[in-house]
Amino acid sequence: MRKCPLGVGNGIIRFVGLTDQLSLELKIAIRAKFTTREWNVKSKQAFLVNRIVAWLATDHSTTTSLLDQPLEIWVHSFRRYLLDRGVLRQPIQQELTRTQVICPGSGGGSGALTHAASVASC
């Protein structure tokens, strides 16, 4: 049952390489998305979920549950996985003052934290 694919819209999600518990947790989460109508069968979520499954199977193959670590750790790990494979790029952000001078501390970084810090310093 662990390796059974799940058909979602225009794709199939495969749960290969995950522990039984982790596979079950992902299936429950996917079902919840459909139940709450956040996803529908016409959406192309299978591609995104397959990328998450590949990351978990590659970097966290012995993980038994998503509850083993806080969400922030998972997000950081997934972001690192995507960056290492060239799928995700860090945004280059430069912020200007009212006089069109580049704010110190701007020029990329970790999104909202960089934005909040640079706005506060401008």
ZAZA-339227 format. One line per 3 residues: number of its first residue (from 1); their letters; for each residue z, x, y of N, C-alpha, C. Coordinates in Angstrom, 1 decimal. Atoms other than C-alpha are relative to their C-alpha. Example, Ala and Ser with C-alpha at 12.3 -4.5 7.8 and 13.67 -1.06 7.14 Angstrom:
REM ZAZA-339227
1> as> 0.0,0.9,-1.2,7.8,12.3,-4.5,0.0,0.9,1.2; 0.0,-0.9,-1.1,7.1,13.7,-1.1,0.8,-0.8,1.1
REM end
This chain:
REM ZAZA-339227
1> mrk> 0.0,0.8,-1.2,0.0,0.0,0.0,0.0,0.9,1.3; -0.1,-0.8,-1.2,0.7,2.9,2.4,-1.3,0.4,0.6; 1.3,-0.4,-0.4,-2.9,3.9,2.6,-1.0,-1.1,0.3
4> cpl> 0.9,1.2,-0.2,-4.3,0.4,3.0,-0.4,-0.1,1.5; 0.4,0.1,-1.4,-6.4,0.1,6.2,0.3,-1.4,0.5; -0.2,1.3,-0.7,-5.8,-2.7,8.7,-1.1,-0.2,0.9
7> gvg> 1.1,0.3,-0.8,-8.8,-4.3,10.2,0.5,-0.6,1.4; -0.4,0.5,-1.3,-8.4,-4.8,14.0,-1.3,0.0,0.8; 1.1,0.2,-0.9,-11.3,-6.2,16.0,-1.2,0.8,-0.5
10> ngi> 1.2,-0.8,0.3,-14.2,-3.7,16.0,0.3,1.3,-0.8; -0.2,-1.2,0.7,-12.5,-1.1,13.9,1.1,-0.2,-1.1; -1.0,0.1,1.1,-10.2,-0.3,11.0,1.0,1.1,0.3
13> irf> -1.1,-0.9,-0.2,-6.8,1.4,11.4,0.4,0.5,-1.4; -0.4,-0.6,1.2,-6.0,3.8,8.6,1.4,0.7,0.2; -1.3,-0.6,-0.1,-2.4,4.9,7.9,0.2,1.1,-0.9
16> vgl> -0.1,-1.1,0.9,-3.1,8.0,5.9,0.9,1.1,0.6; -0.8,-1.1,-0.4,-0.6,10.8,6.1,1.4,-0.3,0.6; -1.3,0.4,-0.6,2.4,8.8,7.3,0.9,-0.4,-1.1
19> tdq> -1.0,0.5,1.0,5.6,8.0,5.5,-0.1,-1.5,-0.1; 0.0,1.4,0.1,6.0,4.5,4.2,0.7,-0.7,1.1; -0.8,0.7,-1.1,8.6,3.6,6.8,-0.8,0.1,1.3
22> lsl> 0.8,-0.2,-1.3,6.5,5.0,9.7,-1.2,-0.9,0.0; 1.1,0.9,0.1,3.5,3.1,8.5,0.3,-1.4,0.2; -0.4,1.4,-0.1,5.4,-0.1,8.2,0.4,-0.3,1.5
25> elk> -0.3,0.2,-1.4,6.8,0.4,11.8,-1.2,-0.2,0.8; 1.2,0.2,-0.8,3.4,0.8,13.2,-0.7,-1.3,-0.3; 0.7,1.3,0.3,2.0,-2.2,11.4,0.8,-1.2,0.6
28> iai> -0.8,1.0,-0.6,4.9,-4.3,12.7,-0.3,0.0,1.5; 0.3,-0.1,-1.5,4.2,-3.0,16.3,-1.4,-0.6,0.3; 1.4,0.5,-0.2,0.5,-3.8,15.9,0.0,-1.6,-0.1
31> rak> -0.1,1.4,0.2,1.3,-7.3,14.6,0.6,-0.7,1.3; -0.6,0.6,-1.2,3.6,-7.9,17.6,-0.9,-0.1,1.2; 1.0,0.0,-1.1,0.8,-7.0,20.0,-0.9,-1.2,-0.1
34> ftt> 0.9,1.1,0.2,-1.4,-9.6,18.4,0.7,-1.3,0.2; -0.8,1.2,-0.1,1.4,-12.2,18.2,0.2,-0.4,1.5; -0.2,0.3,-1.4,2.1,-11.9,21.9,-1.3,-0.1,0.8
37> rew> 1.3,0.1,-0.6,-1.6,-11.9,22.7,-0.3,1.1,1.0; 0.3,-1.2,-0.8,-1.5,-8.5,24.4,-1.3,0.6,-0.5; 1.2,-0.5,0.6,-4.3,-7.5,22.0,-0.7,-1.3,-0.6
40> nvk> 0.8,1.0,0.8,-7.1,-9.7,20.5,-1.0,0.7,-0.9; 0.9,-0.6,1.0,-9.6,-9.2,17.8,-1.3,0.6,0.7; 1.1,-0.6,-0.7,-12.3,-8.3,20.4,0.3,1.3,0.7
43> skq> -0.4,-1.2,-0.6,-10.3,-5.5,21.8,-0.3,1.2,-0.9; 0.3,-1.2,0.8,-11.0,-1.9,20.7,1.2,0.9,-0.1; -1.2,-0.7,0.2,-7.5,-0.9,19.9,0.1,0.9,-1.2
46> afl> -0.1,-0.8,1.2,-8.2,0.6,16.5,-0.3,1.4,0.3; 0.2,-1.4,-0.4,-9.6,3.8,18.1,1.2,0.6,0.5; -1.3,-0.6,-0.6,-6.4,4.3,20.1,1.1,0.2,-1.0
49> vnr> -1.1,-0.1,1.0,-4.1,3.5,17.2,-0.3,1.1,-1.0; 0.4,-1.0,0.9,-6.1,5.8,14.9,0.4,1.4,0.5; -0.4,-1.2,-0.7,-5.5,8.6,17.4,1.5,0.3,-0.1
52> iva> -1.5,-0.1,0.2,-1.8,7.9,17.3,0.4,0.4,-1.4; -0.3,-0.3,1.4,-1.8,7.9,13.5,-0.3,1.4,-0.3; 0.4,-1.4,0.3,-3.7,11.2,13.4,1.1,1.0,0.6
55> wla> -1.0,-0.8,-0.6,-1.1,12.7,15.8,1.3,0.0,-0.8; -1.2,0.1,0.8,1.8,11.5,13.8,-0.1,0.7,-1.3; 0.2,-0.7,1.3,0.3,12.7,10.5,-0.1,1.5,0.2
58> tdh> 0.1,-1.5,-0.2,-0.5,16.1,12.0,1.3,0.7,0.5; -1.1,-0.7,-0.6,2.5,16.9,14.1,1.4,-0.5,-0.5; -1.3,0.6,0.4,5.2,14.6,12.6,-0.1,-0.6,-1.4
61> stt> 0.2,0.6,1.4,4.3,14.2,8.9,1.2,-0.3,-0.8; -1.3,0.2,0.7,7.9,14.3,7.8,0.9,-1.0,0.7; -0.8,1.0,-0.8,9.1,11.8,10.4,0.1,-1.3,-0.8
64> tsl> -0.1,1.2,0.8,10.5,8.7,8.7,0.1,-1.2,0.9; -0.1,1.2,-0.9,11.0,6.5,11.8,-0.3,0.4,1.4; 0.2,-0.2,-1.4,10.0,6.2,15.4,1.3,0.0,0.8
67> ldq> -1.3,0.1,-0.6,13.6,5.6,16.1,0.8,1.4,-0.1; -0.6,-1.3,0.2,14.4,9.3,15.1,0.2,0.7,1.3; 0.0,-0.7,-1.3,13.7,10.4,18.7,-0.1,-1.0,1.1
70> ple> 0.1,0.9,-1.2,13.9,8.9,22.2,-1.5,-0.1,0.4; 1.3,0.2,-0.4,10.7,7.5,23.6,-0.6,1.1,0.8; 0.5,-1.1,-0.9,10.4,10.3,26.2,-0.5,1.2,-0.8
73> iwv> 0.4,-1.1,0.9,10.2,12.9,23.4,-1.4,-0.3,-0.6; 1.3,0.4,0.7,7.4,10.9,21.6,-1.1,0.1,1.1; 1.1,0.0,-1.1,5.4,10.5,24.9,-0.4,1.4,0.3
76> hsf> 0.3,-1.4,-0.3,5.7,14.2,25.7,-0.8,0.6,-1.1; 0.6,-0.6,1.1,4.7,15.2,22.2,-1.5,-0.5,-0.1; 1.3,0.6,0.1,1.7,12.8,22.2,-0.9,0.5,1.1
79> rry> 0.7,-0.6,-1.1,0.6,14.0,25.6,-0.4,1.4,-0.2; 0.3,-1.4,0.3,0.8,17.6,24.5,-1.1,0.1,-1.1; 1.1,0.0,1.0,-1.3,16.8,21.4,-1.3,-0.3,0.6
82> lld> 1.3,0.3,-0.6,-4.0,15.2,23.5,-0.5,1.1,0.9; 0.3,-1.2,-0.8,-3.9,18.1,26.0,-0.6,1.1,-0.8; 0.4,-1.2,0.8,-4.2,20.7,23.3,-1.4,-0.2,-0.6
85> rgv> 1.3,0.3,0.6,-7.3,18.9,21.9,-1.1,-0.3,1.1; 1.0,0.2,-1.1,-9.0,18.5,25.3,-0.3,-1.4,0.2; 0.3,1.5,-0.1,-8.8,14.7,25.1,0.6,-0.5,1.4
88> lrq> -0.6,0.4,-1.2,-6.5,14.4,28.1,0.1,1.2,0.9; -0.1,-1.1,-1.0,-6.6,16.4,31.3,1.1,-0.3,1.0; -1.0,0.2,-1.0,-3.8,16.9,33.8,-0.8,-0.4,1.3
91> piq> 0.7,0.3,-1.2,-4.9,15.1,37.0,0.3,1.0,1.1; -0.2,-0.9,-1.2,-5.4,17.2,40.1,0.3,-0.9,1.2; -0.3,0.8,-1.1,-3.6,15.5,42.9,0.5,0.8,1.2
94> qel> -0.5,-0.6,-1.2,-3.3,16.7,46.4,0.3,-1.1,1.0; -0.3,1.0,-0.9,-1.6,14.7,49.0,0.0,0.6,1.4; 0.2,-0.5,-1.3,-2.2,14.9,52.7,1.1,-0.7,0.9
97> trt> -0.8,0.6,-1.1,0.1,14.3,55.7,-0.8,-0.8,0.9; 0.7,0.8,-1.0,-0.8,12.1,58.6,-1.0,0.8,0.7; 0.9,-0.9,-0.7,-2.4,15.1,60.2,-1.0,0.7,-0.9
100> qvi> 0.9,-0.5,1.0,-4.5,15.8,57.1,0.2,1.4,-0.5; -0.4,-1.3,0.6,-2.6,18.9,56.0,0.5,-0.3,-1.4; -0.4,0.1,1.4,-2.0,19.4,52.3,1.5,0.1,-0.1
103> cpg> -1.5,0.0,0.1,1.7,18.6,51.5,0.4,1.2,-0.9; -0.5,-1.0,0.9,3.6,21.5,50.0,0.5,-0.6,-1.3; -0.4,0.6,1.3,4.2,20.9,46.3,-1.0,-0.9,-0.6
106> sgg> 1.1,0.8,0.6,1.1,18.8,45.8,-1.0,0.9,-0.6; 1.1,-0.8,0.6,-1.8,19.9,43.7,0.1,-0.2,-1.5; 0.0,0.2,1.5,-1.1,18.5,40.2,1.4,0.0,-0.5
109> gsg> -1.3,0.0,0.6,1.8,18.2,37.9,0.2,-1.3,-0.8; -0.3,1.1,0.9,3.6,15.4,36.2,0.1,-1.4,0.7; 0.2,1.3,-0.4,2.4,12.3,37.9,1.0,-0.5,1.0
112> alt> -0.9,0.7,-0.9,5.0,10.1,39.5,1.1,0.9,0.5; -1.1,-0.9,-0.5,7.7,12.8,39.7,-0.6,0.9,1.1; 0.6,-0.9,-1.0,5.3,15.1,41.6,-0.3,-0.8,1.2
115> haa> 0.3,0.9,-1.1,4.2,12.2,43.8,1.2,-0.3,0.8; -1.2,0.4,-0.7,7.7,11.1,44.6,0.6,1.2,0.8; -0.5,-1.2,-0.7,8.8,14.7,45.4,-0.8,0.4,1.2
118> sva> 0.9,-0.4,-1.1,5.8,15.5,47.5,0.0,-1.0,1.2; -0.1,1.0,-1.1,6.0,12.3,49.5,1.3,0.1,0.8; -1.3,-0.2,-0.7,9.7,12.9,50.2,0.0,1.2,0.8
121> sc> 0.0,-1.3,-0.8,8.9,16.4,51.4,-0.9,0.0,1.2; 1.0,0.1,-1.1,6.1,15.3,53.7,0.5,-0.7,1.2
REM end
